[in-house]
Amino acid sequence: MYLIVYDIQDDKLRTKFAKFLERYGVRMQYSVFSVTNSPRILENIKVEITNQFEKSFTQGDSVMVYQVSDDACVAKFGYPVDDDSDLIIR
């Protein structure tokens, strides 16, 4: 699983970026998406971020992609936005 976390200042660009990520993953928080596709699909996502979005980023914008191992321990508190039935908490 991969987590894509972003902080984009421009509202229009941030909305466009979120809609792009919705094609590949599930929104876990406002600026956090979980992607469970193959490494090849993740490479396609990275290329598209570079080619389509990066040129519009300002100095205050950032996107980070984290690879989370299948045996990762995750503690959650509060009420998640989306159902995460395939996420295992140990």
Secondary structure, 3 states (H helix, E strand, C coil): CEEEEEECCCHHHHHHHHHHHHCCCEEEECCEEEECCCHHHHHHHHHHHHHHHHHHCCCCCEEEEEECCCCCCCCCCCCCCCCCCCCCCC
